[in-house]
């Protein structure tokens, strides 16, 4: 009976390991899908040169979410390739945050400079 119990434990352990591999894969896939959108957003925000249409609250909440995900990986000791995807994503989102502040500063400067008059008409 002991070998029977050991066999059941081994099968259960194998199922758990396959489950964890699949869970990590799906988590990485989700992060990759998000991660593909961040460079597009970053490029768009750099090209636009304005913070109008960007949401500081949204960006900060995303960063907090990624910090929570990274913390969960470290806390559970489940440090693997998924952690690298989290780090890649947070770097891109922080890049968007930096661009937000640069663009907001440009917006403030642009709004503070009086419009020039050309032939008596505001340009």
Steps between C-alpha positions, in 0.01 A plus 500: 500500500792736561612479136140569392488817717843607372373450144198723566722768659737486200213536250357792698842668516541461122155654440584794730828563316324496161234732643764747618681492166175573318407775749840667450466471123153659502615777733796573272271501195269752666797719590640474147170615355505803729870542434447530126270797550738704718762575232220610264362728770846634583577584136159663453545712812851609400385596150193688620705731722201562723365349820145560385325166476747332737379393843739533792266300729476212250878484459564507875240226560664281235840550666352406838351187343834396353673565835239273664565228241877523547455494877281190476767322294768586755279422802402155372853424382362434152782688331518401135478645149164661579676740737705630205179575309367694801823699514490572125141625529566721801801657327282592201221637717748708702624628164143606422484670840818697427365602158177611670689745723720623213194556282306664783789740545492576126124560523544742790775687316295513180193628688709764681652647182266760350388435145678708236305738285546494127345794320287571805358145509588249769696209358 
